[in-house]
């Protein structure tokens, strides 16, 4: 059962929450995904961005409505648990942790790939392994001793990471060739689905940005406004970035999978532009990693604290630093193992499919909350009746249908294992009582 937040102060306004969401969404994917999407769809890549943008707009409308009704800290986990109970909350909580772990592993791979584009020694072998080790456990050390990120730092990070992207958009259009944007036929639904499933990774993050719901000023108004502002900003920036990259590099874009934006900037600005985008990508990805290893282990800590995970050590707080140090170490260790055992593209697909299931739960929770007790009345309501939640559910199911048979089987096994674990824990609790 979700408890009310105690001791938290509501200080985050519309701008702060919008910046928090944008900062997390524009974390890494957009610096590497334009080349990967172009390898699937060529000049028609823009269609995948429009498709993903449409889906995320509908998903975020569902988040806006659910977030204005359930205003506790916890984001999608809280909405799903409130709507459907302990079992659904248990599964959602583990999917949230799992998708974050795979996303962290994907981002760390993207980070080392970008650095390897400038320093090839990091492409393979021990240098790559050591880089990832230092990245994860360096951040473990920083976060265990008590690193705190204020909303002011989030605003600063958002501005810093947007500057090189906006410069590339503003100045890059002079080098765009219309012929590079021309395509003769629409992509097949299968190709669109496969490309969009990978691209969807770049649009994720809102669910993490609104976990601070218990610290938001006037959440019934602030959360919907911040979500709509942030997703609009992200969609516009992404579409313009893909247009400039495709328009400048053309058919060569898929050849630069490690740092497509840096290569685009090299054409637009010369070597200075390449260096600027490399630095921007590194700062953006490192900022994401720092934030996620600060925040995501708190989910593990909370699951242990609430006895959802029957491992008491995970909820231990360091006596000197007042941090959940064991949860941080365990979370980062799993993320590190995933990072050294997979590629960005593989990990991005797994993270995307896990998050899609979480988003499906949020869309369903909107329908359930509308039909439940009067205490959830009021707040933001999506215009158009049931149209947006139902369309969201349909598009998510279409995305999930693009998974391979092995990925579907793996997801089913994971849900089955979580179900058995949930009821085993419940049985043990009854016996203990």
Secondary structure, 3 states (H helix, E strand, C coil): CCCCCCCCCCCECHHHHHHHHHHHHCCCHHHHHHHHHHHHHHHHHHHHHHHHHHHHHHHHHHHHHHHHHCCCCCCHHHHHHHHHCHHHHHHHHHHHHHHHHHHHHHHHHHHHHHHHHHCHHHCCHHHHHHHHHHHHHHHHHHHHCCCCCCHHHHHHHHHHHHHHHHHHHHHHHHHCCHHHHCCCCCCCHHHHHHHHHHHHHHHCCHHHHCHHHHHECCHHHHHHHHHHHHHHHHHHHHHHHHHHHHHHHHHHHHHCCCCHHHHHHHHHHCHHHHHHHHHHHHHHHHHHHHHHHHHHHHHHHHHHHCCCCCCHHHHCCCCCCCCCHHHHHHHHHHHHHHHHHCCHHHHHHHHHHHHHHHHHHHHHHHHHHHCCCHHHCCCCCCCCCCHHHHHHHHHHHHHHHCCCHHHHHHHHHHHHHHHHHHHHHHHHHHHHC
